[in-house]
Amino acid sequence: MSNSVFQSVIVQLKETAERTFGVIDTDGCVISCTDVTLLGERWPDAALKVSGADHHCVCFGQKTFRAILSSANLFEYAVFCVGDDEQARTCCNLAYIALNNAKVFYEEKHDRATFVKNIIMDNILPGDIYVRAKELHFATDAPRAVFLVRQLGHGDVSTVDVLSGLFTDKLQDFVVSINETDIAVIKQLTGEPEAEELEALAQSIEDHLRNELYIKTVIGIGTVAMHLRELADAYKEAQTAIDVGKVFDTEKSIINYENLGIGRLIYQLPTTLCEIFLTEVFKKNSIDSLDQETLFTINKFFENNLNVSETSRKLFVHRNTLVYRLEKIKKLTGLDLRQFDHAIVFKVALMVRKYLSSREIR
């Protein structure tokens, strides 16, 4: 809530009634006042008394106060009028009506970012989305991309401001703070872009934060939401992209939900089912019986599309040496990685093992 909204109203009130008006917050700090010398003063005892007065005016320190409640019916601000007579009470009630209406108008009618945050956090009923979108003049069917920017380590409070400077269209693009480390960026698109375009935009976000604030981030990208009601799903997909990326794509800082592949499926499986799968695949010996050198060889073999000659070249070993290693793996596991079906099973098994390790399953 902007203090300037309160200030503009109480200045007009002073012109109507020759009284000193102001607003305090829950700590009793004067955040807005017609008498600028009072700004910043703290009246904690007054705030304490107001908080227990519900919807009624209370007098304290030759001033009359009335609480302005939040949407959760909790004391959020209080308007005050200097004086403790009947006229002061009347002026305080009138000021309350004006300031409370201004607050509601500001928060509910003009704070479009709050509306978007309520959608992605599932804090609004689907039917209410249409009503509120009409009030706020939102295009319901416009395509929108959702990026979840997660700061690694301690979050910087300036991140939202820096990203807001990057996305300057306040009517169509939104930068929403989720918690200390997570920020959601909702970007309205002119058409349905390719995945490369979304990843390029994510890269610009990452570069901007690194250059401006020296912050390291990981960014999840959800599928493009073609309707407002799909934003919540797109946000959840961006979350999933980061979570799955932490397990299977640890070197990547930008993860697109649409590119998660089989990792997304494995991440959703019960751990007990994963353990059973590993037991059934490796009947001869456990996958843990393979040493690091052997696992490195296997990963290189997969990276080179099961090509023996290319893999041996990349490993700087003779072709026969690689064939020998593959035969050794076949004896240990019963899987011949030169056969496509066996290679698929082994690849999935490695990913399942990685998933279980991330869940601290041994």
ZAMARGU-4260 file (C-alpha; in steps of 0.2 Angstrom, whole numbers, plus 5000, padded with zeros to 4 digits):
<rodrens>
0) 5000/5000/5000 | 5007/5017/4995 | 5008/5030/5008 | 5005/5043/4995 | 4987/5037/4992
5) 4984/5041/5011 | 4993/5057/5010 | 4983/5064/4995 | 4966/5060/5004 | 4970/5068/5021
10) 4977/5084/5012 | 4960/5086/5005 | 4952/5082/5021 | 4961/5096/5030 | 4954/5108/5017
15) 4937/5102/5021 | 4938/5102/5040 | 4951/5112/5049 | 4959/5098/5058 | 4975/5089/5058
20) 4973/5071/5051 | 4985/5057/5049 | 4988/5038/5048 | 4998/5026/5059 | 5003/5009/5055
25) 5003/4994/5067 | 5018/4999/5076 | 5011/5016/5079 | 5022/5025/5067 | 5015/5040/5058
30) 5016/5036/5040 | 5005/5050/5033 | 4999/5067/5041 | 4994/5084/5036 | 5006/5090/5049
35) 5023/5085/5042 | 5032/5088/5058 | 5023/5072/5065 | 5029/5061/5051 | 5040/5047/5058
40) 5034/5049/5076 | 5030/5032/5085 | 5014/5030/5097 | 5015/5011/5101 | 5002/5014/5115
45) 4990/5022/5104 | 4992/5007/5091 | 4989/4995/5105 | 4973/5003/5111 | 4967/5005/5093
50) 4970/4986/5089 | 4958/4981/5103 | 4944/4993/5098 | 4937/4984/5083 | 4927/4996/5072
55) 4925/5009/5085 | 4933/5026/5088 | 4945/5027/5103 | 4953/5043/5111 | 4971/5043/5116
60) 4983/5057/5119 | 4970/5070/5114 | 4968/5062/5097 | 4954/5051/5090 | 4958/5035/5081
65) 4949/5022/5071 | 4957/5006/5064 | 4957/5003/5045 | 4956/4984/5044 | 4964/4972/5031
70) 4955/4960/5020 | 4958/4947/5034 | 4949/4959/5046 | 4965/4963/5056 | 4971/4980/5061
75) 4982/4986/5047 | 4982/5005/5049 | 4973/5018/5059 | 4967/5035/5054 | 4968/5049/5068
80) 4961/5066/5070 | 4968/5078/5083 | 4955/5082/5096 | 4945/5071/5108 | 4928/5080/5106
85) 4912/5075/5097 | 4917/5084/5082 | 4934/5076/5081 | 4925/5059/5082 | 4914/5064/5068
90) 4929/5070/5057 | 4938/5054/5061 | 4924/5043/5055 | 4923/5053/5039 | 4941/5052/5037
95) 4940/5033/5040 | 4927/5031/5026 | 4937/5041/5014 | 4954/5032/5018 | 4947/5015/5018
100) 4938/5017/5002 | 4955/5024/4994 | 4964/5009/5001 | 4951/4997/4994 | 4951/5006/4977
105) 4970/5005/4977 | 4973/4987/4982 | 4958/4979/4973 | 4955/4989/4958 | 4973/4995/4953
110) 4985/4982/4961 | 4985/4971/4946 | 5001/4962/4953 | 4991/4956/4968 | 4978/4949/4956
115) 4991/4940/4946 | 4999/4933/4962 | 4982/4927/4969 | 4980/4917/4952 | 4997/4909/4952
120) 4996/4905/4971 | 4978/4897/4969 | 4971/4910/4981 | 4956/4915/4970 | 4941/4905/4964
125) 4941/4901/4945 | 4924/4910/4943 | 4931/4925/4952 | 4945/4926/4939 | 4933/4932/4925
130) 4925/4945/4936 | 4941/4952/4943 | 4949/4952/4926 | 4934/4962/4919 | 4936/4975/4933
135) 4955/4977/4930 | 4953/4977/4911 | 4964/4961/4909 | 4965/4951/4892 | 4960/4934/4898
140) 4965/4925/4882 | 4982/4932/4879 | 4997/4920/4879 | 5008/4923/4894 | 5025/4915/4899
145) 5029/4911/4918 | 5047/4911/4924 | 5051/4907/4942 | 5068/4915/4947 | 5076/4907/4962
150) 5091/4916/4970 | 5104/4904/4976 | 5110/4908/4993 | 5103/4923/5003 | 5090/4933/4993
155) 5093/4952/4988 | 5078/4964/4992 | 5083/4974/4977 | 5080/4959/4965 | 5061/4964/4962
160) 5066/4982/4958 | 5079/4977/4946 | 5068/4965/4937 | 5054/4978/4936 | 5066/4989/4927
165) 5069/4975/4914 | 5050/4972/4912 | 5043/4990/4910 | 5026/4987/4904 | 5016/4987/4920
170) 5000/4984/4912 | 5005/4967/4904 | 5021/4961/4913 | 5022/4957/4931 | 5036/4954/4943
175) 5029/4946/4959 | 5039/4942/4975 | 5034/4925/4982 | 5046/4923/4996 | 5064/4928/5001
180) 5072/4919/4987 | 5058/4916/4974 | 5052/4929/4961 | 5039/4925/4948 | 5039/4934/4931
185) 5024/4934/4921 | 5027/4940/4903 | 5013/4943/4891 | 5017/4938/4873 | 5012/4943/4856
190) 5011/4926/4849 | 5016/4908/4854 | 5035/4908/4855 | 5047/4894/4852 | 5056/4886/4867
195) 5072/4895/4861 | 5064/4912/4863 | 5058/4909/4881 | 5076/4902/4886 | 5084/4917/4878
200) 5072/4928/4888 | 5077/4918/4904 | 5095/4920/4899 | 5093/4939/4899 | 5085/4939/4916
205) 5100/4928/4923 | 5113/4940/4915 | 5104/4956/4921 | 5104/4950/4939 | 5122/4944/4938
210) 5128/4960/4931 | 5117/4972/4942 | 5117/4963/4958 | 5130/4949/4956 | 5117/4936/4960
215) 5117/4918/4955 | 5100/4911/4950 | 5092/4896/4943 | 5076/4899/4932 | 5062/4888/4929
220) 5051/4890/4914 | 5033/4884/4913 | 5023/4880/4897 | 5015/4895/4889 | 4998/4899/4897
225) 4985/4903/4884 | 4972/4909/4897 | 4973/4918/4914 | 4966/4902/4923 | 4981/4892/4916
230) 4994/4904/4925 | 4993/4893/4941 | 4998/4877/4931 | 5012/4886/4922 | 5019/4892/4938
235) 5018/4875/4946 | 5027/4868/4930 | 5041/4881/4933 | 5043/4875/4951 | 5044/4857/4945
240) 5057/4862/4932 | 5068/4869/4945 | 5065/4854/4957 | 5068/4841/4944 | 5083/4851/4937
245) 5091/4850/4954 | 5091/4831/4952 | 5095/4828/4934 | 5102/4844/4927 | 5113/4850/4941
250) 5124/4860/4929 | 5110/4870/4921 | 5104/4887/4927 | 5089/4888/4915 | 5077/4873/4915
255) 5062/4872/4903 | 5047/4861/4909 | 5044/4855/4892 | 5062/4849/4890 | 5062/4838/4907
260) 5059/4822/4897 | 5059/4806/4907 | 5066/4815/4922 | 5049/4823/4925 | 5041/4805/4925
265) 5054/4798/4937 | 5052/4813/4949 | 5034/4809/4951 | 5036/4790/4955 | 5036/4783/4973
270) 5053/4779/4980 | 5048/4762/4984 | 5043/4758/4966 | 5060/4765/4961 | 5069/4754/4973
275) 5060/4739/4966 | 5064/4744/4948 | 5083/4745/4952 | 5082/4728/4961 | 5073/4720/4946
280) 5085/4728/4933 | 5102/4723/4942 | 5098/4705/4947 | 5117/4700/4946 | 5125/4715/4955
285) 5119/4731/4963 | 5122/4747/4952 | 5133/4753/4967 | 5145/4739/4962 | 5151/4750/4948
290) 5166/4761/4951 | 5167/4779/4946 | 5178/4776/4931 | 5166/4763/4924 | 5151/4775/4927
295) 5161/4789/4919 | 5164/4778/4904 | 5145/4773/4903 | 5140/4792/4903 | 5152/4796/4889
300) 5145/4781/4879 | 5128/4788/4881 | 5134/4806/4877 | 5141/4799/4861 | 5125/4790/4856
305) 5132/4773/4859 | 5145/4775/4846 | 5160/4765/4851 | 5173/4773/4840 | 5168/4791/4844
310) 5167/4787/4863 | 5185/4779/4863 | 5191/4794/4854 | 5184/4806/4867 | 5191/4795/4881
315) 5208/4794/4873 | 5208/4775/4874 | 5209/4761/4861 | 5193/4755/4854 | 5197/4737/4860
320) 5199/4744/4878 | 5182/4752/4877 | 5175/4736/4871 | 5183/4727/4885 | 5175/4739/4898
325) 5158/4736/4890 | 5160/4718/4891 | 5165/4719/4909 | 5149/4730/4912 | 5138/4716/4903
330) 5146/4703/4915 | 5142/4713/4931 | 5125/4719/4926 | 5118/4708/4913 | 5115/4723/4901
335) 5124/4725/4885 | 5125/4744/4882 | 5128/4742/4864 | 5110/4735/4862 | 5098/4750/4861
340) 5085/4742/4873 | 5098/4738/4886 | 5105/4755/4885 | 5088/4763/4888 | 5085/4752/4903
345) 5102/4757/4910 | 5100/4775/4907 | 5083/4775/4916 | 5091/4765/4930 | 5105/4778/4932
350) 5092/4792/4933 | 5082/4783/4946 | 5097/4780/4956 | 5101/4799/4955 | 5083/4803/4960
355) 5084/4791/4975 | 5101/4799/4980 | 5093/4816/4980 | 5080/4809/4992 | 5093/4802/5003
360) 5087/4784/5000 | 5102/4772/5001
</rodrens>
